[in-house]
Every structure is written in structure tokens, then in C-alpha cells.
Amino acid sequence: MSEGLSALEVAEHQKRHKETAEEQGHLAPSGRTRAIQIVEALLLAVVTIAAAWCGFAAAQYGTDSRIAFAEAGQIRTDADSLLLTALEVQNLNQSTFNSWWMAYLLDDEAGMAFARETFRPELQEAFDEWTAGGGVENPNADSPFDLESYERPVVELGQEKMAEADRLQAEGIEQGITGDKYVRITVFLAGILFLVGISSQFTIRRVRYALITVSGVMLALSISQMLILPNPLF
């Protein structure tokens, strides 16, 4: 009786060992290995393109946000200057009207005439309406400054510019938030690159399947978020 294994027994033992290895995922058939490699390559390609797009979008929205803040600051400065000028004009109009009123109370015709000569056009128009409506004799009447005919175009322009500055500031904040969201997606995509990269280092097929599946789910979530976000303007 021979003490060694016969050739048939050796072949049978090798066959059983191969089947066990395949069942445990230690040895993958060549066709499956190629399929896994193709899927990994596709994932890497899609993730790379998506990460590049997110990086560009984040940079673009960051730039747009800074520009919007700068424009808002400049317009707000102009608005403050206009409103300050309007306040000075209002003080001047009130001063000249008070001069006329004091002259009227003192029955000073010359003083009244001099004060009226210093009226600005917007005050003159409101003053004429006020006097025509009996405002001088009626102590309960509105002052000329409360009439609709008393226009303050500088104030209106200043308020319009202030509203424009507020709009640009809100736009800059929104653009900054959008840029931050793109940055977060980029970080998420970097995690996918890491998972796909280390999956090729495992010889156990089930581990590679698990890593590829997780990477695919993460990529789908990332792309869904990208589709929701607005695209940057070129």
C-alpha cells in the first residue's frame, strides 16, 4: 500500500480547496474580477468629474458672494451719504419755514418776504398749497412738510439704494451658503474616492462588493444633492 497520495486524490483535494475559496470570496473568477474592476473604474471616473464640478461651483459661488458683499457695501455707503444730505436739506427747509413763521407772528412783512425767497422749490410748492388751504389761520392744519406735495427725492433715492444694498447682501449670503453646500459635497465625494481606492486592495470578494455598494449609494446621494443646487453662472 502506497504511503503518499495518488494523483487523483491530489486533484480532488485541490478542487475542493478552490471551491471553498470561491465560496468564501478569497478567489474570484476572472470574469467577476474584471467586472469589479470596471465598476470601480466607472465609479472613480464619475466621482472625479463630480468633484471637479463641485470644486468649480464652490469657488464660483464664493467669488460671487464676495463681489455681492463688496457692491452692497459701496451702495450702502452711497445711500447713507444721500440720506445724510436729505437730512441736511430737511433741516434747512424747516429752518427757513420757522424763520417765515416767526416773521409772520411778529407781523414782519420784510422778514416774511426774505424768508420766502430762501425757500427751496419743494418747500415753496408745499407752502403755496398750505397757505391756499388756510393752513396759516387753522392751527389744526398739517404743516407744509406733511403734505403730499412736499417731495423729498433725495430721501427716496437713498431708500432705493439702501433696499438695493439689502438685496445684494441677502444675495451674497445665499451664494455663500450655496458655495458651502458644494464644499460639503466635495468632501463627501472625497470619501467615496477613498472607499473605491481601498476596495481594490482587498482580495475578499464580499468586502469589495460591500465597499462598492456603499460607494455607489454615497455617489447617488451626492449627485441628487448636486441636482438640487443651482448651477453657477459662466
Helices and strands as residue ranges (DSSP letters): H 7-24, H 30-105, H 109-117, H 121-132, G 144-146, H 153-199, H 205-228
